[in-house]
Amino acid sequence: MKGLLKYLSPFAPDQSGAQAVFYDLGGIIVISDAGGCTGNICGFDEPRWFGQKSRIFSAGLRDMDAILGRDDKLVEKLKLALSQVGGEFAAIIGTPVPAVTATDYRALKSLARKKTGMTILAVECKGTALYDEGAESAWEELFDTFTKDDVKEAEDALGIIGMTPLDLSITHPEEFIEELRQKEGFEKVLPYGMGAGLKEIERAGCVKRNLVVSPAGLKAARKLKERFGTPYSMGFPFFKKAEKEAFLKAAGKKTLVIHQQAAANEIRKMLTEADETSKVTCATWFKADKDFSSDKDLRFETEEQFRDYVLNGDFDAIIGDPLFKRAIKEFKGIYIDAAHYAVSGYDGE
């Protein structure tokens, strides 16, 4: 049955993916809910919340406010929050309640901008999609809003698009960023949303190249290429040394890799480079772009489909989040952990 989960936990939803994009950028984040979605975000889906605070607020919608579309109350609350805590911008993120009442986010954004004088972003999440849907819309909204067109001389810089802890399963990527800078030979590496802020996003048209580290960032990267001609590629330079060593146990074997597409492709590359006889299939529960897929790659939609494919696939090894082991206890091959925070909240530490 589609949607039935007997072994796995629900994955992070779209509103969690959207807020993760804005978390580190110095704005006010308004979750348009009655309080529950904000609690889930701060308590479960945003690991930075426990060590790095952000201005996240619940709209505190009540029944009649939602039913009657009292957007003016939300805007008044936003004005009060801005006066008390400040912020570079405000991002309004949808949830199931405004989705059911058909909130007009374009009108809400316009009203909030007029009443506050601030830059307002809005991401129409419904709470029924997965985290990468919300993150994709947020990345697009972010670059569309802030990246300036007056590009001058190109900077010797590499931009990284698609970075959130939900994809990376880490909250402090500084060591990986420095290693990447040295390896690629750039003067600067700009990890948008996890170290590089609004000033860097404003000048995103000046970088020499963009590296997309999750499929959620591809749409924004393609629009930047259209606007500025900036080339992009997909990669995932965020695996720890111990993880890489563990993955290589599957070299030369028939292996199923389950992760977000950029990470899964990186693991496949490691295995095939280590042993050209490796037979690797990449699978994901999330977005899978055709330009970066191989013929046998697939996307899981149900737990039953996942179980059937694994148990009938004659795989020697599986690489994926530890949570997946719950659903395939009958699997007889080797299972190698590759944490995916959006799946289980496990960061591999």
Buried (B, 14 or more C-beta within 10 A) or exposed (E): EEEEEEBBEEBBBBBBBBBBBBBBBBBBBBBBBBEBBBEBBBEEBBBBBEEEEBBBBBBBBEEEBBEEBBBEBBBEBBBEBBEEEEBBBBBBBBBBBBBEBEBBBEEBBEBBBEBBEBBBBBBBBBBEBBBBBBBBBBBBBBBEBBBEEEBEEBBEBBBBBBBBBBBBBBBBBEEBBEEBBEEBEBEBBBBBBBBBBBEBBBBBBBBBBBBBBBBBBBBBBBBBEEBBEBEBEBBBBBBBEEBEEBBBBBBBBBBBBBBBBBBBBBBBEBBBEBEEEBBBBBBBBBBBBEEBBEEEBBBBEBBBEBBEBBBEBEBBBBBBBBBBBEBBEEBEBBBBBBBBBBBBBBBBE
